[in-house]
Amino acid sequence: MNDTDTLQSMLDVDRLIHEPARLIILSILYVLESADFLYLLRETGLGKGNLSSHLTRLEQAEYITIEKTYRGKTPMTICQLTGAGQAAFETYREQLKNVVNTMYK
């Protein structure tokens, strides 16, 4: 694979994941069984509306599930990576590794 092919392969990455905020969210969920909204809010540094918007996009793509529940009387939003989300994230990681490994041999 030449340098032009390598750079061209960057266009093949999942643009939904490639957006920095969503990449952070998926990176967190990849290593955890699940995370609640407040944890993601704190760890990502995003605002409530911004985080909610990104979570909705990931849910629509079926990369995560969102469960609205309660702990006592306190509402909780629990997010979890789906099998499709895990596979998409792993593919994305491999694509980036291949680009870096090819470009900087």
MIVOVO-465212 format. One record per residue: residue number from 0; x, y, z of N, C-alpha, C, CB in turn; residue in one letter. Coordinates in nm, 2 decimals, decimal comma. Glycine has a CB too. Layout:
! MIVOVO-465212
{pos:NUM	n_X:X	n_Y:Y	n_Z:Z	ca_X:X	ca_Y:Y	ca_Z:Z	c_X:X	c_Y:Y	c_Z:Z	cb_X:X	cb_Y:Y	cb_Z:Z	code:A}
...
***
This chain:
! MIVOVO-465212
{pos:0	n_X:0,09	n_Y:-0,12	n_Z:0,00	ca_X:0,00	ca_Y:0,00	ca_Z:0,00	c_X:0,09	c_Y:0,12	c_Z:0,00	cb_X:-0,10	cb_Y:0,00	cb_Z:0,12	code:M}
{pos:1	n_X:0,07	n_Y:0,21	n_Z:-0,10	ca_X:0,15	ca_Y:0,33	ca_Z:-0,10	c_X:0,09	c_Y:0,44	c_Z:-0,01	cb_X:0,17	cb_Y:0,38	cb_Z:-0,25	code:N}
{pos:2	n_X:0,16	n_Y:0,56	n_Z:0,00	ca_X:0,11	ca_Y:0,66	ca_Z:0,09	c_X:-0,02	c_Y:0,72	c_Z:0,04	cb_X:0,21	cb_Y:0,77	cb_Z:0,09	code:D}
{pos:3	n_X:-0,05	n_Y:0,73	n_Z:-0,08	ca_X:-0,17	ca_Y:0,78	ca_Z:-0,13	c_X:-0,29	c_Y:0,69	c_Z:-0,10	cb_X:-0,17	cb_Y:0,80	cb_Z:-0,29	code:T}
{pos:4	n_X:-0,26	n_Y:0,56	n_Z:-0,11	ca_X:-0,37	ca_Y:0,46	ca_Z:-0,07	c_X:-0,39	c_Y:0,47	c_Z:0,08	cb_X:-0,32	cb_Y:0,31	cb_Z:-0,11	code:D}
{pos:5	n_X:-0,29	n_Y:0,48	n_Z:0,15	ca_X:-0,30	ca_Y:0,49	ca_Z:0,30	c_X:-0,39	c_Y:0,61	c_Z:0,34	cb_X:-0,17	cb_Y:0,50	cb_Z:0,37	code:T}
{pos:6	n_X:-0,35	n_Y:0,73	n_Z:0,28	ca_X:-0,43	ca_Y:0,85	ca_Z:0,31	c_X:-0,58	c_Y:0,83	c_Z:0,26	cb_X:-0,37	cb_Y:0,97	cb_Z:0,24	code:L}
{pos:7	n_X:-0,59	n_Y:0,77	n_Z:0,15	ca_X:-0,73	ca_Y:0,75	ca_Z:0,09	c_X:-0,81	c_Y:0,66	c_Z:0,19	cb_X:-0,72	cb_Y:0,68	cb_Z:-0,05	code:Q}
{pos:8	n_X:-0,74	n_Y:0,56	n_Z:0,25	ca_X:-0,81	ca_Y:0,47	ca_Z:0,34	c_X:-0,86	c_Y:0,54	c_Z:0,47	cb_X:-0,72	cb_Y:0,36	cb_Z:0,39	code:S}
{pos:9	n_X:-0,81	n_Y:0,66	n_Z:0,50	ca_X:-0,86	ca_Y:0,74	ca_Z:0,61	c_X:-1,01	c_Y:0,78	c_Z:0,58	cb_X:-0,77	cb_Y:0,86	cb_Z:0,63	code:M}
{pos:10	n_X:-1,04	n_Y:0,80	n_Z:0,45	ca_X:-1,17	ca_Y:0,84	ca_Z:0,41	c_X:-1,27	c_Y:0,73	c_Z:0,44	cb_X:-1,18	cb_Y:0,88	cb_Z:0,26	code:L}
{pos:11	n_X:-1,22	n_Y:0,60	n_Z:0,46	ca_X:-1,31	ca_Y:0,49	ca_Z:0,48	c_X:-1,35	c_Y:0,47	c_Z:0,63	cb_X:-1,25	cb_Y:0,37	cb_Z:0,43	code:D}
{pos:12	n_X:-1,29	n_Y:0,55	n_Z:0,72	ca_X:-1,32	ca_Y:0,53	ca_Z:0,86	c_X:-1,46	c_Y:0,57	c_Z:0,89	cb_X:-1,22	cb_Y:0,61	cb_Z:0,95	code:V}
{pos:13	n_X:-1,52	n_Y:0,52	n_Z:0,99	ca_X:-1,65	ca_Y:0,55	ca_Z:1,03	c_X:-1,66	c_Y:0,69	c_Z:1,08	cb_X:-1,70	cb_Y:0,45	cb_Z:1,14	code:D}
{pos:14	n_X:-1,72	n_Y:0,78	n_Z:1,01	ca_X:-1,73	ca_Y:0,92	ca_Z:1,04	c_X:-1,81	c_Y:0,95	c_Z:1,17	cb_X:-1,79	cb_Y:1,00	cb_Z:0,92	code:R}
{pos:15	n_X:-1,90	n_Y:0,86	n_Z:1,20	ca_X:-1,98	ca_Y:0,87	ca_Z:1,32	c_X:-1,89	c_Y:0,86	c_Z:1,44	cb_X:-2,09	cb_Y:0,77	cb_Z:1,32	code:L}
{pos:16	n_X:-1,80	n_Y:0,76	n_Z:1,43	ca_X:-1,71	ca_Y:0,74	ca_Z:1,55	c_X:-1,60	c_Y:0,84	c_Z:1,55	cb_X:-1,65	cb_Y:0,60	cb_Z:1,54	code:I}
{pos:17	n_X:-1,55	n_Y:0,89	n_Z:1,43	ca_X:-1,44	ca_Y:0,97	ca_Z:1,41	c_X:-1,46	c_Y:1,11	c_Z:1,48	cb_X:-1,41	cb_Y:0,99	cb_Z:1,27	code:H}
{pos:18	n_X:-1,58	n_Y:1,15	n_Z:1,50	ca_X:-1,61	ca_Y:1,28	ca_Z:1,57	c_X:-1,55	c_Y:1,27	c_Z:1,71	cb_X:-1,76	cb_Y:1,32	cb_Z:1,56	code:E}
{pos:19	n_X:-1,47	n_Y:1,37	n_Z:1,75	ca_X:-1,40	ca_Y:1,35	ca_Z:1,88	c_X:-1,49	c_Y:1,32	c_Z:2,00	cb_X:-1,33	cb_Y:1,48	cb_Z:1,91	code:P}
{pos:20	n_X:-1,60	n_Y:1,39	n_Z:2,02	ca_X:-1,68	ca_Y:1,36	ca_Z:2,14	c_X:-1,74	c_Y:1,22	c_Z:2,14	cb_X:-1,80	cb_Y:1,47	cb_Z:2,14	code:A}
{pos:21	n_X:-1,78	n_Y:1,18	n_Z:2,02	ca_X:-1,84	ca_Y:1,04	ca_Z:2,01	c_X:-1,72	c_Y:0,94	c_Z:2,03	cb_X:-1,91	cb_Y:1,02	cb_Z:1,88	code:R}
{pos:22	n_X:-1,61	n_Y:0,97	n_Z:1,98	ca_X:-1,49	ca_Y:0,88	ca_Z:2,00	c_X:-1,46	c_Y:0,86	c_Z:2,15	cb_X:-1,37	cb_Y:0,93	cb_Z:1,93	code:L}
{pos:23	n_X:-1,47	n_Y:0,97	n_Z:2,22	ca_X:-1,44	ca_Y:0,96	ca_Z:2,37	c_X:-1,55	c_Y:0,88	c_Z:2,44	cb_X:-1,44	cb_Y:1,11	cb_Z:2,43	code:I}
{pos:24	n_X:-1,68	n_Y:0,90	n_Z:2,40	ca_X:-1,79	ca_Y:0,83	ca_Z:2,46	c_X:-1,77	c_Y:0,68	c_Z:2,43	cb_X:-1,92	cb_Y:0,88	cb_Z:2,40	code:I}
{pos:25	n_X:-1,74	n_Y:0,64	n_Z:2,31	ca_X:-1,73	ca_Y:0,50	ca_Z:2,28	c_X:-1,60	c_Y:0,44	c_Z:2,34	cb_X:-1,72	cb_Y:0,48	cb_Z:2,12	code:L}
{pos:26	n_X:-1,50	n_Y:0,52	n_Z:2,35	ca_X:-1,38	ca_Y:0,47	ca_Z:2,42	c_X:-1,41	c_Y:0,44	c_Z:2,57	cb_X:-1,26	cb_Y:0,58	cb_Z:2,41	code:S}
{pos:27	n_X:-1,48	n_Y:0,52	n_Z:2,63	ca_X:-1,52	ca_Y:0,50	ca_Z:2,77	c_X:-1,61	c_Y:0,37	c_Z:2,78	cb_X:-1,60	cb_Y:0,62	cb_Z:2,83	code:I}
{pos:28	n_X:-1,71	n_Y:0,36	n_Z:2,69	ca_X:-1,80	ca_Y:0,25	ca_Z:2,70	c_X:-1,74	c_Y:0,12	c_Z:2,66	cb_X:-1,93	cb_Y:0,28	cb_Z:2,61	code:L}
{pos:29	n_X:-1,63	n_Y:0,13	n_Z:2,58	ca_X:-1,57	ca_Y:0,01	ca_Z:2,53	c_X:-1,50	c_Y:-0,07	c_Z:2,65	cb_X:-1,46	cb_Y:0,04	cb_Z:2,43	code:Y}
{pos:30	n_X:-1,45	n_Y:0,00	n_Z:2,75	ca_X:-1,38	ca_Y:-0,06	ca_Z:2,86	c_X:-1,47	c_Y:-0,08	c_Z:2,98	cb_X:-1,27	cb_Y:0,03	cb_Z:2,90	code:V}
{pos:31	n_X:-1,60	n_Y:-0,03	n_Z:2,98	ca_X:-1,69	ca_Y:-0,04	ca_Z:3,09	c_X:-1,81	c_Y:-0,13	c_Z:3,05	cb_X:-1,73	cb_Y:0,09	cb_Z:3,15	code:L}
{pos:32	n_X:-1,87	n_Y:-0,19	n_Z:3,14	ca_X:-1,99	ca_Y:-0,27	ca_Z:3,11	c_X:-2,11	c_Y:-0,17	c_Z:3,08	cb_X:-2,03	cb_Y:-0,36	cb_Z:3,23	code:E}
{pos:33	n_X:-2,11	n_Y:-0,06	n_Z:3,15	ca_X:-2,21	ca_Y:0,04	ca_Z:3,12	c_X:-2,17	c_Y:0,17	c_Z:3,20	cb_X:-2,35	cb_Y:0,00	cb_Z:3,17	code:S}
{pos:34	n_X:-2,23	n_Y:0,28	n_Z:3,17	ca_X:-2,20	ca_Y:0,41	ca_Z:3,24	c_X:-2,32	c_Y:0,49	c_Z:3,24	cb_X:-2,08	cb_Y:0,48	cb_Z:3,17	code:A}
{pos:35	n_X:-2,34	n_Y:0,56	n_Z:3,35	ca_X:-2,46	ca_Y:0,65	ca_Z:3,36	c_X:-2,43	c_Y:0,78	c_Z:3,30	cb_X:-2,51	cb_Y:0,66	cb_Z:3,50	code:D}
{pos:36	n_X:-2,53	n_Y:0,86	n_Z:3,27	ca_X:-2,52	ca_Y:0,99	ca_Z:3,20	c_X:-2,43	c_Y:1,08	c_Z:3,28	cb_X:-2,66	cb_Y:1,05	cb_Z:3,19	code:F}
{pos:37	n_X:-2,44	n_Y:1,09	n_Z:3,41	ca_X:-2,36	ca_Y:1,18	ca_Z:3,49	c_X:-2,21	c_Y:1,14	c_Z:3,49	cb_X:-2,41	cb_Y:1,18	cb_Z:3,64	code:L}
{pos:38	n_X:-2,18	n_Y:1,01	n_Z:3,49	ca_X:-2,04	ca_Y:0,97	ca_Z:3,47	c_X:-1,99	c_Y:1,01	c_Z:3,34	cb_X:-2,03	cb_Y:0,82	cb_Z:3,49	code:Y}
{pos:39	n_X:-2,06	n_Y:0,99	n_Z:3,23	ca_X:-2,02	ca_Y:1,03	ca_Z:3,10	c_X:-2,00	c_Y:1,19	c_Z:3,09	cb_X:-2,11	cb_Y:0,98	cb_Z:2,99	code:L}
{pos:40	n_X:-2,09	n_Y:1,26	n_Z:3,15	ca_X:-2,09	ca_Y:1,40	ca_Z:3,16	c_X:-1,96	c_Y:1,45	c_Z:3,22	cb_X:-2,21	cb_Y:1,46	cb_Z:3,23	code:L}
{pos:41	n_X:-1,92	n_Y:1,39	n_Z:3,33	ca_X:-1,80	ca_Y:1,43	ca_Z:3,41	c_X:-1,68	c_Y:1,39	c_Z:3,33	cb_X:-1,80	cb_Y:1,36	cb_Z:3,54	code:R}
{pos:42	n_X:-1,68	n_Y:1,27	n_Z:3,27	ca_X:-1,56	ca_Y:1,22	ca_Z:3,21	c_X:-1,53	c_Y:1,28	c_Z:3,07	cb_X:-1,57	cb_Y:1,07	cb_Z:3,19	code:E}
{pos:43	n_X:-1,63	n_Y:1,32	n_Z:3,00	ca_X:-1,61	ca_Y:1,38	ca_Z:2,87	c_X:-1,59	c_Y:1,53	c_Z:2,87	cb_X:-1,73	cb_Y:1,35	cb_Z:2,78	code:T}
{pos:44	n_X:-1,64	n_Y:1,59	n_Z:2,98	ca_X:-1,64	ca_Y:1,74	ca_Z:2,98	c_X:-1,74	c_Y:1,81	c_Z:2,89	cb_X:-1,50	cb_Y:1,78	cb_Z:2,95	code:G}
{pos:45	n_X:-1,83	n_Y:1,73	n_Z:2,84	ca_X:-1,93	ca_Y:1,79	ca_Z:2,75	c_X:-2,04	c_Y:1,85	c_Z:2,83	cb_X:-1,99	cb_Y:1,69	cb_Z:2,65	code:L}
{pos:46	n_X:-2,12	n_Y:1,94	n_Z:2,77	ca_X:-2,24	ca_Y:1,99	ca_Z:2,84	c_X:-2,35	c_Y:1,89	c_Z:2,83	cb_X:-2,28	cb_Y:2,13	cb_Z:2,77	code:G}
{pos:47	n_X:-2,46	n_Y:1,91	n_Z:2,91	ca_X:-2,57	ca_Y:1,81	ca_Z:2,91	c_X:-2,63	c_Y:1,79	c_Z:2,77	cb_X:-2,67	cb_Y:1,85	cb_Z:3,01	code:K}
{pos:48	n_X:-2,66	n_Y:1,91	n_Z:2,70	ca_X:-2,73	ca_Y:1,90	ca_Z:2,57	c_X:-2,64	c_Y:1,84	c_Z:2,47	cb_X:-2,77	cb_Y:2,04	cb_Z:2,53	code:G}
{pos:49	n_X:-2,51	n_Y:1,87	n_Z:2,47	ca_X:-2,41	ca_Y:1,82	ca_Z:2,37	c_X:-2,40	c_Y:1,67	c_Z:2,39	cb_X:-2,28	cb_Y:1,89	cb_Z:2,39	code:N}
{pos:50	n_X:-2,38	n_Y:1,63	n_Z:2,52	ca_X:-2,37	ca_Y:1,48	ca_Z:2,54	c_X:-2,49	c_Y:1,41	c_Z:2,50	cb_X:-2,34	cb_Y:1,46	cb_Z:2,69	code:L}
{pos:51	n_X:-2,61	n_Y:1,46	n_Z:2,54	ca_X:-2,73	ca_Y:1,40	ca_Z:2,50	c_X:-2,75	c_Y:1,39	c_Z:2,35	cb_X:-2,85	cb_Y:1,48	cb_Z:2,55	code:S}
{pos:52	n_X:-2,71	n_Y:1,49	n_Z:2,28	ca_X:-2,71	ca_Y:1,48	ca_Z:2,13	c_X:-2,62	c_Y:1,38	c_Z:2,07	cb_X:-2,67	cb_Y:1,62	cb_Z:2,07	code:S}
{pos:53	n_X:-2,50	n_Y:1,37	n_Z:2,12	ca_X:-2,41	ca_Y:1,26	ca_Z:2,08	c_X:-2,46	c_Y:1,12	c_Z:2,11	cb_X:-2,27	cb_Y:1,29	cb_Z:2,13	code:H}
{pos:54	n_X:-2,51	n_Y:1,11	n_Z:2,23	ca_X:-2,57	ca_Y:0,98	ca_Z:2,27	c_X:-2,68	c_Y:0,94	c_Z:2,18	cb_X:-2,61	cb_Y:0,98	cb_Z:2,42	code:L}
{pos:55	n_X:-2,77	n_Y:1,03	n_Z:2,14	ca_X:-2,88	ca_Y:1,00	ca_Z:2,05	c_X:-2,83	c_Y:0,96	c_Z:1,92	cb_X:-2,97	cb_Y:1,13	cb_Z:2,04	code:T}
{pos:56	n_X:-2,73	n_Y:1,02	n_Z:1,87	ca_X:-2,67	ca_Y:0,98	ca_Z:1,74	c_X:-2,61	c_Y:0,84	c_Z:1,74	cb_X:-2,56	cb_Y:1,08	cb_Z:1,69	code:R}
{pos:57	n_X:-2,55	n_Y:0,81	n_Z:1,85	ca_X:-2,49	ca_Y:0,67	ca_Z:1,87	c_X:-2,60	c_Y:0,57	c_Z:1,89	cb_X:-2,39	cb_Y:0,67	cb_Z:1,99	code:L}
{pos:58	n_X:-2,71	n_Y:0,60	n_Z:1,96	ca_X:-2,82	ca_Y:0,51	ca_Z:1,97	c_X:-2,89	c_Y:0,49	c_Z:1,84	cb_X:-2,92	cb_Y:0,57	cb_Z:2,08	code:E}
{pos:59	n_X:-2,91	n_Y:0,59	n_Z:1,76	ca_X:-2,97	ca_Y:0,58	ca_Z:1,63	c_X:-2,89	c_Y:0,49	c_Z:1,54	cb_X:-2,99	cb_Y:0,72	cb_Z:1,57	code:Q}
{pos:60	n_X:-2,76	n_Y:0,49	n_Z:1,55	ca_X:-2,67	ca_Y:0,40	ca_Z:1,47	c_X:-2,67	c_Y:0,26	c_Z:1,53	cb_X:-2,53	cb_Y:0,46	cb_Z:1,46	code:A}
{pos:61	n_X:-2,73	n_Y:0,24	n_Z:1,64	ca_X:-2,74	ca_Y:0,11	ca_Z:1,72	c_X:-2,60	c_Y:0,07	c_Z:1,77	cb_X:-2,79	cb_Y:0,00	cb_Z:1,63	code:E}
{pos:62	n_X:-2,51	n_Y:0,17	n_Z:1,80	ca_X:-2,38	ca_Y:0,15	ca_Z:1,86	c_X:-2,39	c_Y:0,14	c_Z:2,01	cb_X:-2,29	cb_Y:0,26	cb_Z:1,82	code:Y}
{pos:63	n_X:-2,50	n_Y:0,20	n_Z:2,07	ca_X:-2,52	ca_Y:0,20	ca_Z:2,21	c_X:-2,67	c_Y:0,18	c_Z:2,24	cb_X:-2,47	cb_Y:0,33	cb_Z:2,28	code:I}
{pos:64	n_X:-2,70	n_Y:0,13	n_Z:2,36	ca_X:-2,84	ca_Y:0,13	ca_Z:2,41	c_X:-2,84	c_Y:0,23	c_Z:2,52	cb_X:-2,88	cb_Y:-0,01	cb_Z:2,46	code:T}
{pos:65	n_X:-2,96	n_Y:0,29	n_Z:2,54	ca_X:-2,98	ca_Y:0,39	ca_Z:2,64	c_X:-3,11	c_Y:0,34	c_Z:2,72	cb_X:-3,00	cb_Y:0,53	cb_Z:2,59	code:I}
{pos:66	n_X:-3,09	n_Y:0,32	n_Z:2,85	ca_X:-3,20	ca_Y:0,27	ca_Z:2,94	c_X:-3,23	c_Y:0,38	c_Z:3,04	cb_X:-3,16	cb_Y:0,14	cb_Z:3,01	code:E}
{pos:67	n_X:-3,35	n_Y:0,43	n_Z:3,04	ca_X:-3,39	ca_Y:0,52	ca_Z:3,14	c_X:-3,45	c_Y:0,44	c_Z:3,26	cb_X:-3,50	cb_Y:0,63	cb_Z:3,08	code:K}
{pos:68	n_X:-3,40	n_Y:0,47	n_Z:3,38	ca_X:-3,44	ca_Y:0,39	ca_Z:3,50	c_X:-3,44	c_Y:0,49	c_Z:3,62	cb_X:-3,35	cb_Y:0,27	cb_Z:3,52	code:T}
{pos:69	n_X:-3,46	n_Y:0,43	n_Z:3,73	ca_X:-3,46	ca_Y:0,51	ca_Z:3,86	c_X:-3,37	c_Y:0,44	c_Z:3,96	cb_X:-3,60	cb_Y:0,53	cb_Z:3,91	code:Y}
{pos:70	n_X:-3,30	n_Y:0,51	n_Z:4,04	ca_X:-3,24	ca_Y:0,46	ca_Z:4,16	c_X:-3,31	c_Y:0,53	c_Z:4,27	cb_X:-3,08	cb_Y:0,49	cb_Z:4,17	code:R}
{pos:71	n_X:-3,40	n_Y:0,46	n_Z:4,34	ca_X:-3,49	ca_Y:0,52	ca_Z:4,43	c_X:-3,59	c_Y:0,61	c_Z:4,35	cb_X:-3,42	cb_Y:0,60	cb_Z:4,54	code:G}
{pos:72	n_X:-3,59	n_Y:0,74	n_Z:4,39	ca_X:-3,67	ca_Y:0,83	ca_Z:4,31	c_X:-3,59	c_Y:0,92	c_Z:4,22	cb_X:-3,75	cb_Y:0,92	cb_Z:4,41	code:K}
{pos:73	n_X:-3,46	n_Y:0,89	n_Z:4,21	ca_X:-3,37	ca_Y:0,97	ca_Z:4,12	c_X:-3,37	c_Y:0,90	c_Z:3,98	cb_X:-3,23	cb_Y:0,98	cb_Z:4,18	code:T}
{pos:74	n_X:-3,40	n_Y:0,98	n_Z:3,88	ca_X:-3,39	ca_Y:0,92	ca_Z:3,74	c_X:-3,24	c_Y:0,90	c_Z:3,70	cb_X:-3,46	cb_Y:1,02	cb_Z:3,64	code:P}
{pos:75	n_X:-3,22	n_Y:0,79	n_Z:3,63	ca_X:-3,09	ca_Y:0,75	ca_Z:3,58	c_X:-3,10	c_Y:0,71	c_Z:3,44	cb_X:-3,03	cb_Y:0,64	cb_Z:3,67	code:M}
{pos:76	n_X:-2,99	n_Y:0,75	n_Z:3,36	ca_X:-2,98	ca_Y:0,71	ca_Z:3,22	c_X:-2,86	c_Y:0,63	c_Z:3,21	cb_X:-2,98	cb_Y:0,84	cb_Z:3,12	code:T}
{pos:77	n_X:-2,87	n_Y:0,50	n_Z:3,17	ca_X:-2,76	ca_Y:0,41	ca_Z:3,16	c_X:-2,73	c_Y:0,38	c_Z:3,02	cb_X:-2,80	cb_Y:0,28	cb_Z:3,24	code:I}
{pos:78	n_X:-2,61	n_Y:0,39	n_Z:2,98	ca_X:-2,56	ca_Y:0,37	ca_Z:2,84	c_X:-2,47	c_Y:0,25	c_Z:2,84	cb_X:-2,49	cb_Y:0,50	cb_Z:2,79	code:C}
{pos:79	n_X:-2,49	n_Y:0,17	n_Z:2,73	ca_X:-2,41	ca_Y:0,05	ca_Z:2,72	c_X:-2,38	c_Y:0,03	c_Z:2,57	cb_X:-2,49	cb_Y:-0,07	cb_Z:2,77	code:Q}
{pos:80	n_X:-2,26	n_Y:-0,01	n_Z:2,54	ca_X:-2,21	ca_Y:-0,04	ca_Z:2,40	c_X:-2,28	c_Y:-0,17	c_Z:2,36	cb_X:-2,06	cb_Y:-0,06	cb_Z:2,40	code:L}
{pos:81	n_X:-2,33	n_Y:-0,17	n_Z:2,23	ca_X:-2,39	ca_Y:-0,29	ca_Z:2,17	c_X:-2,28	c_Y:-0,37	c_Z:2,11	cb_X:-2,51	cb_Y:-0,25	cb_Z:2,07	code:T}
{pos:82	n_X:-2,32	n_Y:-0,49	n_Z:2,06	ca_X:-2,23	ca_Y:-0,57	ca_Z:1,99	c_X:-2,19	c_Y:-0,50	c_Z:1,86	cb_X:-2,29	cb_Y:-0,71	cb_Z:1,95	code:G}
{pos:83	n_X:-2,28	n_Y:-0,44	n_Z:1,79	ca_X:-2,25	ca_Y:-0,37	ca_Z:1,67	c_X:-2,16	c_Y:-0,25	c_Z:1,70	cb_X:-2,38	cb_Y:-0,31	cb_Z:1,60	code:A}
{pos:84	n_X:-2,18	n_Y:-0,18	n_Z:1,81	ca_X:-2,09	ca_Y:-0,07	ca_Z:1,85	c_X:-1,95	c_Y:-0,12	c_Z:1,88	cb_X:-2,15	cb_Y:0,00	cb_Z:1,97	code:G}
{pos:85	n_X:-1,94	n_Y:-0,23	n_Z:1,95	ca_X:-1,81	ca_Y:-0,28	ca_Z:1,98	c_X:-1,74	c_Y:-0,32	c_Z:1,85	cb_X:-1,82	cb_Y:-0,41	cb_Z:2,07	code:Q}
{pos:86	n_X:-1,80	n_Y:-0,39	n_Z:1,76	ca_X:-1,74	ca_Y:-0,42	ca_Z:1,63	c_X:-1,70	c_Y:-0,30	c_Z:1,55	cb_X:-1,84	cb_Y:-0,51	cb_Z:1,55	code:A}
{pos:87	n_X:-1,78	n_Y:-0,20	n_Z:1,55	ca_X:-1,75	ca_Y:-0,08	ca_Z:1,47	c_X:-1,63	c_Y:-0,01	c_Z:1,54	cb_X:-1,87	cb_Y:0,02	cb_Z:1,47	code:A}
{pos:88	n_X:-1,63	n_Y:0,00	n_Z:1,67	ca_X:-1,52	ca_Y:0,06	ca_Z:1,74	c_X:-1,39	c_Y:-0,01	c_Z:1,71	cb_X:-1,54	cb_Y:0,07	cb_Z:1,89	code:F}
{pos:89	n_X:-1,39	n_Y:-0,15	n_Z:1,72	ca_X:-1,27	ca_Y:-0,23	ca_Z:1,69	c_X:-1,22	c_Y:-0,21	c_Z:1,55	cb_X:-1,30	cb_Y:-0,38	cb_Z:1,72	code:E}
{pos:90	n_X:-1,32	n_Y:-0,20	n_Z:1,45	ca_X:-1,28	ca_Y:-0,18	ca_Z:1,31	c_X:-1,21	c_Y:-0,04	c_Z:1,30	cb_X:-1,40	cb_Y:-0,19	cb_Z:1,22	code:T}
{pos:91	n_X:-1,27	n_Y:0,06	n_Z:1,36	ca_X:-1,22	ca_Y:0,19	ca_Z:1,36	c_X:-1,07	c_Y:0,19	c_Z:1,41	cb_X:-1,31	cb_Y:0,29	cb_Z:1,44	code:Y}
{pos:92	n_X:-1,05	n_Y:0,13	n_Z:1,52	ca_X:-0,92	ca_Y:0,13	ca_Z:1,58	c_X:-0,82	c_Y:0,06	c_Z:1,49	cb_X:-0,92	cb_Y:0,05	cb_Z:1,72	code:R}
{pos:93	n_X:-0,86	n_Y:-0,05	n_Z:1,43	ca_X:-0,77	ca_Y:-0,12	ca_Z:1,34	c_X:-0,73	c_Y:-0,03	c_Z:1,21	cb_X:-0,83	cb_Y:-0,25	cb_Z:1,29	code:E}
{pos:94	n_X:-0,83	n_Y:0,04	n_Z:1,16	ca_X:-0,81	ca_Y:0,12	ca_Z:1,05	c_X:-0,71	c_Y:0,23	c_Z:1,08	cb_X:-0,94	cb_Y:0,19	cb_Z:1,00	code:Q}
{pos:95	n_X:-0,72	n_Y:0,29	n_Z:1,20	ca_X:-0,63	ca_Y:0,40	ca_Z:1,24	c_X:-0,49	c_Y:0,34	c_Z:1,26	cb_X:-0,68	cb_Y:0,46	cb_Z:1,37	code:L}
{pos:96	n_X:-0,48	n_Y:0,22	n_Z:1,33	ca_X:-0,35	ca_Y:0,15	ca_Z:1,35	c_X:-0,28	c_Y:0,13	c_Z:1,21	cb_X:-0,37	cb_Y:0,02	cb_Z:1,43	code:K}
{pos:97	n_X:-0,36	n_Y:0,08	n_Z:1,12	ca_X:-0,30	ca_Y:0,05	ca_Z:0,99	c_X:-0,25	c_Y:0,17	c_Z:0,92	cb_X:-0,40	cb_Y:-0,02	cb_Z:0,90	code:N}
{pos:98	n_X:-0,32	n_Y:0,28	n_Z:0,93	ca_X:-0,27	ca_Y:0,41	ca_Z:0,87	c_X:-0,15	c_Y:0,45	c_Z:0,94	cb_X:-0,38	cb_Y:0,52	cb_Z:0,88	code:V}
{pos:99	n_X:-0,14	n_Y:0,46	n_Z:1,07	ca_X:-0,02	ca_Y:0,50	ca_Z:1,14	c_X:0,09	c_Y:0,41	c_Z:1,11	cb_X:-0,05	cb_Y:0,50	cb_Z:1,29	code:V}
{pos:100	n_X:0,07	n_Y:0,28	n_Z:1,12	ca_X:0,18	ca_Y:0,18	ca_Z:1,09	c_X:0,24	c_Y:0,20	c_Z:0,95	cb_X:0,13	cb_Y:0,04	cb_Z:1,12	code:N}
{pos:101	n_X:0,15	n_Y:0,22	n_Z:0,85	ca_X:0,20	ca_Y:0,24	ca_Z:0,71	c_X:0,27	c_Y:0,37	c_Z:0,69	cb_X:0,08	cb_Y:0,22	cb_Z:0,62	code:T}
{pos:102	n_X:0,22	n_Y:0,47	n_Z:0,75	ca_X:0,27	ca_Y:0,60	ca_Z:0,73	c_X:0,41	c_Y:0,62	c_Z:0,80	cb_X:0,18	cb_Y:0,71	cb_Z:0,78	code:M}
{pos:103	n_X:0,43	n_Y:0,56	n_Z:0,91	ca_X:0,55	ca_Y:0,59	ca_Z:0,99	c_X:0,63	c_Y:0,46	c_Z:1,02	cb_X:0,50	cb_Y:0,65	cb_Z:1,13	code:Y}
{pos:104	n_X:0,66	n_Y:0,39	n_Z:0,91	ca_X:0,75	ca_Y:0,28	ca_Z:0,92	c_X:0,89	c_Y:0,32	c_Z:0,93	cb_X:0,73	cb_Y:0,19	cb_Z:0,80	code:K}
***
